[in-house]
Structures are given as structure tokens and as C-alpha cells.
Amino acid sequence: MSSKLKVLLTILVILVLSVSGCTIAYQIENNIIIKKATPIGIEYFKSEYDVTVEFTDSQVFDGYVYPKVNLYGYVNNDINEKVSISINYNTYEVENVGGPKWLFQLE
């Protein structure tokens, strides 16, 4: 094997390992954000609307776009009653809530 080919393969291996390492670190960071935000979202729905929710999906935005995590789920074991909540992951404050109309009606 020529020395040029060895150098090229070495650079390629280093590049692939670097990219995969960054991807793993990104996923770990996102999982930490989701694990911190989930109990905040559950407690928010419980304290503000007196409902139990379960989150089944999430979306973490990059900090340079907007430091926000969206959690998606449903109310009281009814998958047809969908809810969502946006939480700023720098402050862990609730910024936006979505759900069925009956949830937001004043009594």
C-alpha cells in the first residue's frame, strides 16, 4: 500500500471517528435536556390544569436557533387528547402550552 493511500485512509478514519463522536455527544446532551424538562412539563399540566399527561415524543432545538425543547404527548391515557409544551432549556421555564380546547376553558 502506498504511503499516500495510508495517509488518506488515516485522515478518513480520523474524520469518521470525529463526526461520530460529535453525534454521540449531541444525542447525550439532548437526552439530558429531555430528562430534565419532562418532569417540569408533567408538573406544569398537573398544577395549572389538574390533568395527568404522558409525553411520548420530543424535539430539541439547537441553542443557536432557540434554546427550546418541545414535548408532545396526551392527557389521562387518552391518546386522542394531544398536548404539547415548550420549555426553554437554559432557564427551564415553560414558554408555550398546547392541547384540546376544553383544557383551556375557564370554569
N, C-alpha and C positions, 0 to 999 in steps of 0.2 A: 504494500500500500504506500502510495507516495506521501511525502510529508505535507503537501498542500491539502490532500484529501483528509489526512489525520487532523490537521488544524481546523479545517472546515467542519468536520464531524464533531470535534471537541466544542467548537463555538455553537453549533446547532444543539448539542446536548445541554450545554450551559443555558442557552436561551430557553429551551423547553422546560428545564427544571425551574428556572426563574419565573416563568409565566405560570406554571402550575402551582408553585409556592405562593405566589400573589393571590391566585384564585382561591386557594385553601384558606389563606388568612382573611380574605374578603368574606368568605362564607362563615367563618368562625365569628367574625365581628358582627355580621348580620344576625346570626343566631343569638348572640348575647343581647343585642338590641331587642329582638323579638321576645326573648325570655323576660327581659325587664319590663317591656311595655304591656305584655299580656295581662298580668295581674292588675295593672293600673286600669286597663280597659274594662276588665271584668268588674272591678270595684266601682268604677265610674257608672256603669249601667245599673249596678245594684243600688248605689246611693242616690243617684239622680232620678232613676225611672222605676226602681223597685222590680227589676227583672233580672233573671239569670241568663247569661249569654255564654255561648261557646264559640271560640274563634277557630276557624278551620283553614284559613289562608292568610297570607301576609305579603306586604310589599315594602321593601326598604329602599328609600331614595338615597342617592349619593349626597353627601354633605355639601358638595359644591353646587348642586341643584337646589336642594332644600332639605334640611335635616329632619325628615319626617318618616314615620313608619305608619302604614295603613294596615289595620287588622280587619278581617272580614269573617263573619260568622252568622249565627242565627240565635233567636230568642227561645228560651224554655223548651228545648228539644223539638222545636217545630222548624224544620229546615226551610219552610216556605216563608217564614218571618225573618228575612235577612237584615243584618245590621252591619254597620262599619264604623270605625273610629280612626281618626288621625291623631297621632301623638308626636310632638316634637321630641326627638331623641337626644337633644342637648339638654333640655330642661325637664323632659318627661311630663309636660303639661298637655292636656287634651286641647286640641285645636278645632276639631270638627267631628260631628256625630251624624250618622245617617241610620235610617230604619223605617219601619212602617209608620204610616200617618197616625194610627191610634196611639203609638208610643209617645208622641209629642203633643197630643191634645191635652189641654188643661182640664182638670176636673172641676 
